[in-house]
Amino acid sequence: MVRTHTQRAPLLSKSRFLAGLQCPLRLWYQCYEPQLAAEVRPALQAVFDTGHEVGRLATGRYPGGTLIGEDHRHHAEAVRATASVMNQLDIPAVYEAAFAFDGIRVRVDILERCRKDRWNLLEVKSATAVKDVHVWDVSVQYHVLLGCGLSIHQAGLLHVNNAYVLREEAPVLSELFCFEDLTLQALSRQEDTRTNLDRLRKVLTAKKPPSIEPSRHCKNPYLCEFWEHCTAAMPEFWVLQLSGISQNRLDALSHMGISDIRDIPDSFPLTENQDRIRTCVRSQREYLSPVLANDLQGLQRPIHFLDFETVGPAVPRYPGTRPYQTLAFQFSDHILDRDDSINHREYLCREDKDPHDEFTRALLEALGSEGNVVIYTSYEKKIVRTLADEFPDMRNQLLALIDRMKDLHAMIKKNYYHPGFRGSFSLKSVLPIVVPEMGYQDLAIQEGSQASLEYLRMIDPQTTATEKQKIERNLLAYCGQDTLAMVRIREALLKRS
């Protein structure tokens, strides 16, 4: 899109400011071509929902406040409502306070009155620590509030305390949240904030969007909603598909005008794995090390193919648990026996309770004491170690499981590559290439984050019995597909060896 002379440059907001810091092109698209954004997927929507839930909960730490209810489409009305509430000295806090200054609109999550004419600015995040993007978030709000004539005592971040352990049904808000005072950092960034604001205004008043190539900045600190649009024109074998390539080497390739893996000179320094990817892409042939067949054949039977599904709610749900604590609620175990028969065992917690005791006992019973346990990445090892710490009476049995585990992901990454992987060794990338007749496209649940969301929906008391049964079937089908996929991948790779 080319901006016309008659178009008035849109105003900035704190979210647009942060988008522009990440990438000026992202800011341009947000303002002038928002229709190019990808549809918000359930996993991302869950992140937004978590942020809203944490934000609502945080206001309870500052009781007696008033919510400014006007939405972003009625910012001027919200500014007037904020001013009216702030003039009422008996109101201790304002939630979603609205301000405008210097062509920038902001909403302050919590504005706490500390004296008659002194205020604390609190930005609420569902994160567990301060990140640089949070400092910029507070800094631009600080700039606007100072410009509006407010006297700020403290400006900082209210974030989740992941060391907090829930003791009863309801969390203790003074312990669930931590306040980090960022006043000095926000103050020290005021000049840079003004410089950045001027720079971003120039972006929005330019006739054309800035010319910026997609790269790692598109996912830092957040995945840009225009990623799919910006990468649509990239080569089929884009250099970003080189597994583990550093930003310095990506920059070097960009300076050389190289975006296609096939064009990378032989003299360009690559790791062994990256060089293998380049060779496979150039030849359009797979790489298969003879070591892989030995590793796959050497697995001791009965071979268990194991996968977990987990959930980690920001606000702890069960006594004894922490924010974002990983709770394993489901497993699937496909078993290749000595006679080549395949059996299947599975577990799914169907109640709204801490699933770990029941999960652990079912897991130990399913896996027994014989045979290797095949996993995909080391995630299951991490969960089992956590369970071993949680249940001392089952510790030795759980640690013994780890000794039996073999990582199929690591085996493939070291010993096999196909150009169709596009640089990814994930199960969802490997399966359709190695076992074309299998896939996830016909399943209601197609990824782990979606499984977590559906599980929370299943145990929600508001969900109907019919819907619970449907979700249960979908969860079992998805997790079972993961472990059956590993069985079939092993079979297919052995046939290719």
Buried (B, 14 or more C-beta within 10 A) or exposed (E): EEBEEEBEBBBBBBBBBBBBBBBBBBBBBBBBEEEBBEEEEBEBEBBEBBBEBBBEBBBBBBEEBBBBEBEEEEBEBBBBBBBEBBEEEEBEBBBBBBBBBEEBBBBBBBBBBBEEEEBBBBBBBBBBEBEEBBBBBBBBBBBBBBEBEBEBBBBBBBBBBBEBBBEEEEBEBEEBBBBBEBBEBBBEBBEEBEEBBEEBBEBBEBEEBBEBEBBEBBEEEBEBBBBEBBBEEBBEBBBBBBBEBEEEBBEEBEEEEBBBBBBBEEEBEBBEBBBBBBBBBBEEEBBBBEEBBEBBEEBEBBBBBBBBBBBEBBBBBBEEBBBBBBBBBBBBBBBBEEEEEEEBBBBBBBEEEBBBEBBBEBBBEBBEEEBBBBBBBBBBBEBBBBBBEBBEEBBEBBEBBBEBBBBBBBBBBBBBBBBBBBBEBEBBBBBBBBBEEBBBEEBBBBBBBBBBBBBBEBBEEEBEEEEBEBBBEBBBBBBBBBBBBBBBBBEBBEEEB
